[in-house]
Amino acid sequence: MVIGVPREIKNNEYRCAATPAAVAELVRHGHVVMVEPGAGIGSGITDEAFVQAGARLAHTETVWQESALIYKVKEILPPEYRFLRRDLAIFTYLHSNAHREMTDALLASGCIGIAYEDITDAAGNFPLLRPMSEIAGRGGFLMACQHLQSMYGGGGLMLARVNGVRTPELTIIGAGNAGMGVAEMAAALGNRVTILDVSFERLDAARLRLPPNVELLLSTPSNLEICLKRSDVLFNCILWPKARRDHLVTREMLRLMKPHAMIVDIACDEAGAIETCRATSHDKPTYREEGILHYCVDNIPSAFAATATSLLSAATLPYALELADKGVIRALRENPHLRRGLTCINGVLTLEETGRKQERPWQTPEAVLETLGN
Ligand SMILES: NC(=O)c1ccc[n+]([C@@H]2O[C@H](COP(=O)([O-])OP(=O)(O)OC[C@H]3O[C@@H](n4cnc5c(N)ncnc54)[C@H](O)[C@@H]3O)[C@@H](O)[C@H]2O)c1
């Protein structure tokens, strides 16, 4: 199969879908890999390294037009819509529920879209979300450290236990991959950390991993209110159901927070758990609502591109190999976990969550795949 690795064009997106090691593995399986020049440069990977791994360098048009499978990192942006076509499969973070216009373009083209974030494993977890969530959690903590600095417009608070002054109080909602990433960094610097979750299992797991001075609370309205009042930074790390329309922290509740407090919305669902969240970019990462500084960048791992690319490529490679080795349709038919990531095919939406959120018709992947010939 011909596989294309284009250069990412999203604002400040420096990650690349494949490392040279991944390219070498795809080539070893008999596939042709075309890489756009500069695709790896933001992650410290030269074009030469890709060539040595067996890739062919090709310009944007050639990569998109001659590939059967596009292997990338972020969603499809307007300048890329013209490349979408029926016999093309795209394997990437799609987040179709958050991008209505992109979903229109995917459906109009009839292409096959497979979203990293919706692929499951046998335990029902999301194995391609996990590695980036961990980096986003750790990175989100570092971003809070940066944007609380006075010259960035923050309250000038250092997120560390410093002799002689009050220790900062940090609240994390969601003790999953991202939340644990924040908690580990925050606790290591001596901050007073509280982590809230609705799941006792998640809190049990957090208790084993985190130092004993991290407080573990059930996520109830009253506990959340206590935390909002006392926190210097609130991190939202909930995997918010895509079709859910209520909020955990409403605009009104922001008035409970301290004047110089900050919200880092790692989950970054527009008007999701945090009502006032709207996605921002690394160019302009923060804004204020009700006086509270918000940081809502939806591609935090890109700031740590070399680390993120190595991890992402290793996590996605087994699925890319399966798609290429078996052919996309057979791989989707045989692997229910890969099939869970199928967003669209032949102009039909197959992701229930996006159908519900955007009030569009959708069918199950199984129903659509059954109508296709071999
Ligand atoms: N901003 C970025 O760059 C970036 C990068 C990667 C991931 N993410 C996002 O981060 C989010 C978290 O991902 P994850 O892998 O950590 O998910 P996860 O499933 O591992 O963790 C989510 C946690 O939230 C908990 N939860 C659910 N409802 C809750 C509630 N009402 N109160 C408190 N806790 C609740 C769950 O029990 C779970 O422990 C996702 O939305 C993901 O898309 C963002």
The ligand as an SDF file (V2000), in Angstrom:
LIG
                    3D

 44 48  0  0  0  0  0  0  0  0999 V2000
   -5.5470   19.5200   25.2070 N   0  0  0  0  0  0  0  0  0  0  0  0
   -4.8530   18.5470   24.6460 C   0  0  0  0  0  0  0  0  0  0  0  0
   -3.8800   18.7820   23.9470 O   0  0  0  0  0  0  0  0  0  0  0  0
   -5.2140   17.1040   24.9200 C   0  0  0  0  0  0  0  0  0  0  0  0
   -4.3200   16.0780   24.5720 C   0  0  0  0  0  0  0  0  0  0  0  0
   -4.6720   14.7690   24.8830 C   0  0  0  0  0  0  0  0  0  0  0  0
   -5.9090   14.4900   25.4990 C   0  0  0  0  0  0  0  0  0  0  0  0
   -6.7630   15.5210   25.7620 N   0  0  0  0  0  0  0  0  0  0  0  0
   -8.0920   15.2980   26.3830 C   0  0  0  0  0  0  0  0  0  0  0  0
   -7.9530   15.0750   27.7740 O   0  0  0  0  0  0  0  0  0  0  0  0
   -9.1700   14.4530   28.2360 C   0  0  0  0  0  0  0  0  0  0  0  0
   -8.8670   13.4060   29.2750 C   0  0  0  0  0  0  0  0  0  0  0  0
   -8.3010   12.2760   28.6440 O   0  0  0  0  0  0  0  0  0  0  0  0
   -7.8250   11.0290   29.5140 P   0  0  0  0  0  0  0  0  0  0  0  0
   -7.1320   10.0980   28.5880 O   0  0  0  0  0  0  0  0  0  0  0  0
   -7.1230   11.4930   30.7210 O   0  0  0  0  0  0  0  0  0  0  0  0
   -9.2400   10.3900   29.9180 O   0  0  0  0  0  0  0  0  0  0  0  0
   -9.4910    9.2690   31.0210 P   0  0  0  0  0  0  0  0  0  0  0  0
  -10.7050    8.5230   30.5900 O   0  0  0  0  0  0  0  0  0  0  0  0
   -8.2390    8.5080   31.3220 O   0  0  0  0  0  0  0  0  0  0  0  0
   -9.8180   10.1180   32.3440 O   0  0  0  0  0  0  0  0  0  0  0  0
  -11.0060   10.8210   32.5200 C   0  0  0  0  0  0  0  0  0  0  0  0
  -11.3810   10.7230   33.9960 C   0  0  0  0  0  0  0  0  0  0  0  0
  -12.4780   11.6050   34.2530 O   0  0  0  0  0  0  0  0  0  0  0  0
  -13.2720   10.9850   35.2380 C   0  0  0  0  0  0  0  0  0  0  0  0
  -14.5760   11.6370   35.2910 N   0  0  0  0  0  0  0  0  0  0  0  0
  -15.6670   11.4560   34.5210 C   0  0  0  0  0  0  0  0  0  0  0  0
  -16.6630   12.2500   34.9330 N   0  0  0  0  0  0  0  0  0  0  0  0
  -16.1790   12.9680   35.9770 C   0  0  0  0  0  0  0  0  0  0  0  0
  -16.7230   13.9680   36.8300 C   0  0  0  0  0  0  0  0  0  0  0  0
  -17.9830   14.3940   36.6870 N   0  0  0  0  0  0  0  0  0  0  0  0
  -15.9370   14.4800   37.8160 N   0  0  0  0  0  0  0  0  0  0  0  0
  -14.6680   14.0590   37.9750 C   0  0  0  0  0  0  0  0  0  0  0  0
  -14.1060   13.1090   37.2010 N   0  0  0  0  0  0  0  0  0  0  0  0
  -14.8510   12.5760   36.2130 C   0  0  0  0  0  0  0  0  0  0  0  0
  -13.2890    9.5210   34.8090 C   0  0  0  0  0  0  0  0  0  0  0  0
  -13.7200    8.6560   35.8520 O   0  0  0  0  0  0  0  0  0  0  0  0
  -11.8330    9.3130   34.4240 C   0  0  0  0  0  0  0  0  0  0  0  0
  -11.0550    8.8670   35.5080 O   0  0  0  0  0  0  0  0  0  0  0  0
   -9.8660   13.9400   26.9580 C   0  0  0  0  0  0  0  0  0  0  0  0
  -10.9550   14.7790   26.6590 O   0  0  0  0  0  0  0  0  0  0  0  0
   -8.8060   14.0710   25.8810 C   0  0  0  0  0  0  0  0  0  0  0  0
   -9.3530   14.2780   24.5910 O   0  0  0  0  0  0  0  0  0  0  0  0
   -6.4270   16.8080   25.4900 C   0  0  0  0  0  0  0  0  0  0  0  0
  1  2  1  0
  2  3  2  0
  2  4  1  0
  4  5  1  0
  4 44  2  0
  5  6  2  0
  6  7  1  0
  7  8  2  0
  8  9  1  0
  8 44  1  0
  9 10  1  0
  9 42  1  0
 10 11  1  0
 11 12  1  0
 11 40  1  0
 12 13  1  0
 13 14  1  0
 14 15  2  0
 14 16  1  0
 14 17  1  0
 17 18  1  0
 18 19  2  0
 18 20  1  0
 18 21  1  0
 21 22  1  0
 22 23  1  0
 23 24  1  0
 23 38  1  0
 24 25  1  0
 25 26  1  0
 25 36  1  0
 26 27  1  0
 26 35  1  0
 27 28  2  0
 28 29  1  0
 29 30  1  0
 29 35  2  0
 30 31  1  0
 30 32  2  0
 32 33  1  0
 33 34  2  0
 34 35  1  0
 36 37  1  0
 36 38  1  0
 38 39  1  0
 40 41  1  0
 40 42  1  0
 42 43  1  0
M  CHG  2   8   1  16  -1
M  END
$$$$
